[in-house]
Amino acid sequence: MLQLTFSMSDSDIEKTRQFINNPFPAELCEGLEDWIPTANVVFSIDGQNLSPCLNNSESIPVLEFALKLNEILHTIRSGDKRTLAFSMEAGWRKFVLENDDVIVVSGFYREPFSASCSLVELKIATKEFCEKLYQDIVDCFPGYFEMMDRLPVNQVRLGETPSQRKIRLLNL
């Protein structure tokens, strides 16, 4: 059984609202938008905890996690090894695609761990995760993506704004 969910605490929501409402100096803005919003992420396969959150009360940059996971799952090819590195002490998760359909997720926290599932099943769960995240951001934080485009370091690259790029990557 595969589980991939997130929940935003009141503190996570408040931190994001403060971020949206406060102007930041240009030198602090580079990549800052990837750190907000935060949420507790639950990720497990057949009972094996693969979550980047080391405990139930910890929150991580959920948009960053979703974008990286979605990109890995849509670009990995049979035999490939891809790593999803986390900003926090949870380290990394390695994804290996075997036989075009089975994806093995492994990592290390106190001891090595590994679990596998169907690539299709993980893609479906990730799509649902990303859709819920997008909707929660739009509902809870109106103007979030528009705010991203106004950050001093963000500019239109390759015909799309930073928010358009993030939304596209959430909806692969």
Phi and psi in degrees as a GROMACS rama.xvg file:
@    title "Ramachandran Plot"
@    xaxis  label "Phi"
@    yaxis  label "Psi"
@TYPE xy
-106.553  133.652  LEU-2
-130.129  126.275  GLN-3
-143.846  101.879  LEU-4
-141.391  170.742  THR-5
-145.831  159.866  PHE-6
-145.004  136.882  SER-7
-100.302  126.516  MET-8
-79.6462  169.372  SER-9
-58.1277  -37.608  ASP-10
-64.8051  -41.8104  SER-11
-60.5404  -44.3042  ASP-12
-65.2259  -44.6257  ILE-13
-64.0695  -40.9481  GLU-14
-61.3009  -40.7156  LYS-15
-68.3908  -42.4895  THR-16
-61.84  -40.1258  ARG-17
-63.657  -40.4992  GLN-18
-60.5079  -45.191  PHE-19
-64.2919  -37.0078  ILE-20
-89.178  -7.00615  ASN-21
-109.785  129.574  ASN-22
-74.052  141.617  PRO-23
-116.812  145.503  PHE-24
-61.5019  147.474  PRO-25
-52.4472  -39.207  ALA-26
-68.4038  -17.0196  GLU-27
-94.558  -9.04139  LEU-28
-83.2838  -25.4164  CYS-29
-55.9169  112.349  GLU-30
75.1289  -3.7982  GLY-31
-60.9898  -34.7175  LEU-32
-64.9968  -21.2584  GLU-33
-73.0665  -16.5457  ASP-34
-86.9164  -8.68432  TRP-35
-129.741  136.102  ILE-36
-81.0523  163.796  PRO-37
-111.011  156.664  THR-38
-162.322  163.233  ALA-39
-86.7409  126.594  ASN-40
-109.499  131.302  VAL-41
-110.595  122.719  VAL-42
-139.56  113.195  PHE-43
-145.818  150.948  SER-44
-128.193  123.296  ILE-45
48.7672  41.6409  ASP-46
83.3364  -9.21107  GLY-47
-81.3903  118.917  GLN-48
-72.1466  117.866  ASN-49
-115.34  7.70432  LEU-50
-64.2143  143.613  SER-51
-75.3333  -12.6556  PRO-52
-89.8128  120.063  CYS-53
-77.2366  -16.1302  LEU-54
-147.884  169.943  ASN-55
-69.923  -13.8805  ASN-56
-104.069  -2.91361  SER-57
-83.2677  144.04  GLU-58
-120.528  148.658  SER-59
-128.143  167.286  ILE-60
-66.2804  98.9393  PRO-61
-71.7983  -34.1017  VAL-62
-66.52  -43.3505  LEU-63
-58.3515  -46.4212  GLU-64
-59.6572  -48.6521  PHE-65
-62.4938  -44.188  ALA-66
-63.3906  -44.8785  LEU-67
-66.3784  -44.9728  LYS-68
-62.799  -46.1809  LEU-69
-61.4086  -42.2803  ASN-70
-63.873  -43.6787  GLU-71
-58.7309  -48.4137  ILE-72
-67.0704  -24.7093  LEU-73
-96.982  -2.69485  HIS-74
-120.322  -14.0647  THR-75
-69.3316  141.502  ILE-76
-122.45  162.016  ARG-77
-52.2089  128.882  SER-78
88.1634  -14.1751  GLY-79
-68.429  153.092  ASP-80
-124.765  124.634  LYS-81
-125.141  146.35  ARG-82
-117.783  132.617  THR-83
-106.136  105.282  LEU-84
-89.8554  141.419  ALA-85
-105.779  152.066  PHE-86
-76.8047  -19.9725  SER-87
-97.2896  -177.114  MET-88
-71.0664  -3.62479  GLU-89
-69.7186  -8.91015  ALA-90
81.6798  -113.273  GLY-91
-150.741  164.058  TRP-92
-130.074  133.23  ARG-93
-100.744  135.161  LYS-94
-114.765  125.31  PHE-95
-125.711  126.251  VAL-96
-95.0593  120.811  LEU-97
-111.792  134.112  GLU-98
56.3496  32.3418  ASN-99
62.7155  -3.11508  ASP-100
-136.066  -26.3317  ASP-101
-101.403  124.984  VAL-102
-109.583  130.027  ILE-103
-104.925  126.945  VAL-104
-112.729  125.687  VAL-105
-134.875  165.904  SER-106
-173.28  -169.609  GLY-107
-146.395  125.551  PHE-108
-150.894  105.59  TYR-109
69.5812  -36.6253  ARG-110
-156.898  157.13  GLU-111
-67.3668  151.788  PRO-112
-145.436  158.71  PHE-113
-159.617  148.213  SER-114
-154.759  158.209  ALA-115
-138.278  157.239  SER-116
-159.064  177.802  CYS-117
-69.9714  136.341  SER-118
-59.5087  -41.6249  LEU-119
-60.5598  -44.5682  VAL-120
-61.0249  -43.1313  GLU-121
-69.3878  -35.8052  LEU-122
-63.5614  -41.7519  LYS-123
-64.0252  -46.0236  ILE-124
-62.569  -39.0417  ALA-125
-69.6821  -38.037  THR-126
-61.4774  -45.7108  LYS-127
-62.9151  -40.8854  GLU-128
-59.9176  -48.71  PHE-129
-66.0517  -40.2517  CYS-130
-63.3165  -42.9186  GLU-131
-65.5597  -41.7445  LYS-132
-61.5017  -47.369  LEU-133
-57.6601  -47.9925  TYR-134
-64.5011  -40.6307  GLN-135
-63.8219  -39.338  ASP-136
-63.8775  -46.1991  ILE-137
-63.3226  -42.5611  VAL-138
-73.3199  -44.7574  ASP-139
-82.8252  -29.3207  CYS-140
-132.218  68.4898  PHE-141
-54.5434  135.242  PRO-142
86.6934  1.9568  GLY-143
-57.1354  -52.5923  TYR-144
-68.5426  -35.049  PHE-145
-66.0326  -38.3751  GLU-146
-60.7157  -39.2963  MET-147
-56.2891  -39.9142  MET-148
-71.1135  -20.4798  ASP-149
-88.1887  -10.2102  ARG-150
-60.1809  138.841  LEU-151
-55.3565  -32.1245  PRO-152
-84.4496  -13.3304  VAL-153
-87.6007  138.622  ASN-154
-146.698  165.435  GLN-155
-71.6662  124.686  VAL-156
-125.762  133.58  ARG-157
54.0262  35.484  LEU-158
82.4256  3.99717  GLY-159
-136.799  147.833  GLU-160
-77.8171  164.701  THR-161
-56.5444  -38.9271  PRO-162
-68.3193  -39.352  SER-163
-61.888  -39.6624  GLN-164
-63.4979  -46.4735  ARG-165
-64.2171  -42.1684  LYS-166
-63.5107  -41.0074  ILE-167
-62.6296  -43.1895  ARG-168
-68.7317  -28.3059  LEU-169
-70.6498  -25.7597  LEU-170
-111.77  35.3088  ASN-171
